[in-house]
């Protein structure tokens, strides 16, 4: 493997656990933006436009890999499971509960569809992704948080196991995750749900992120420049349009996404941030979780008013939806997400890099 000598010891220096990763915070914004584009494209009356825009779903895969990477990167050796769970709850649940309440209230007014009361209950508890018929209840995009809940529950066990592995074993797990995500699940999954929404299927990306964080922490350097990794991801997203439906969301783009994350970290650790170090982009990245949770509510409200749109109408409406979503994400972060996390999180400093 690249960067691992024949004696099995990691190459390079051990990176400090306090190292910030602002570049990954910045990258969260285009990932959330890609998901927004997918949902805005769903407002089109053209099936071609909807199909092309749907490639923005790669943003979800980015967040799953990033989540595993950042949680492993920022983990303290003395951090117990109970402390970890408390901080994950503080990070995720308050804003989820708030946007769930908004979605349900709008459904009661007949402006959106939040599913049955039972389905809404599964969404509030973040178990909806385990039930195909309840998948999009409440705030529809929160199905991915249902997957994250599984990741968080298993993280202490996963990270403890990975930490005891030799570098070659960690690389073997990464390779196994790639094989499962690219070659196995897309071909054995009977439907898009089992390939894209079922939490255990998405756990693979999270585990890969955990393993990659350990390899980078031990000094492994990504051999691919960020520019090349980014172009590879763009090309993969474009090619996924012609892939089988069960392969589109993950199989074609998972490896390029991992390369983008690794290349961004490598460049930052080398002292070169570029655009990803711009304070405004970092700030937008901080708002990205709120952007992810609020944008589809706005999309649904606009769609309720306008109906499905022609391409010229969609081109006119899309920037308005984007601006409204970014504005709402600022308000949600400023008045709900950040203060609730501060109060619920408990003693200790903020994470060095905000994760999903």
C-alpha angles and dihedrals in degrees: 000000000000113000096011115105121222091258090065096243117131116255125233129019127317108255117229117257091228094060112129120230103201091155090066091047088054092048090057090073097060088043091055089042090055090056089049090052090052092055096041088051087055087068090069122104088215117091089205093057091046091050094050094045091049089072085080086081086087085084089075091056089049091055093048094052091041092051093057092044096050097042090053092043095052097038116124118219091232096047109120126210095251092053091047093051092048092053093046090052091050091048099048115018108059095058091040091054092047095050090043089056091049092049093049092047091052090049090054087055090052094245098114140009116250098166130242123326091257091050090048089053092055089050093052089051091045096236097110095105089068090063117059093202092053097040098113100035121133111359098006098215092057090084086090090058087057086061091045090054089061090048092052094047091053099037099093089054094042096048093045090052095046092047091059093052126099117243091257091053092050090052089049090055090050090051091048091050090051092050092049094046097043106032111016113038096044090056101041097040109102093207144006090266094062092047100041113020107029106105099222090053091055093044087080092070092049093051090049089053091052092051094046091051090056092050092049091045088056091056105267111154124214108239093205120084116233092244092056093044091050093050090048090054093048091050092047092050089051093048092048088072089077095040122103111277094250090054099047103079100047119354099067098041108030096090094045089049091053090049091053091052093047094045092049092051092047092051092048092048088051089058098253115115104159116174092344089068094056108122093225093053090047089052091051087051090054088054093047097097089054090045090053093052100042104039100075092051087058091045091053093049092051091046090051089057101038106028119212112338138222115239096260090049091047091050089055096045099042097072090050091052090048094051092045091049094049091047091049091047090056091051093045092049094043099046106025116015102043100040093043091050092049091053098043101036099078129216122336138067127297118269114272090237125022115237136190 
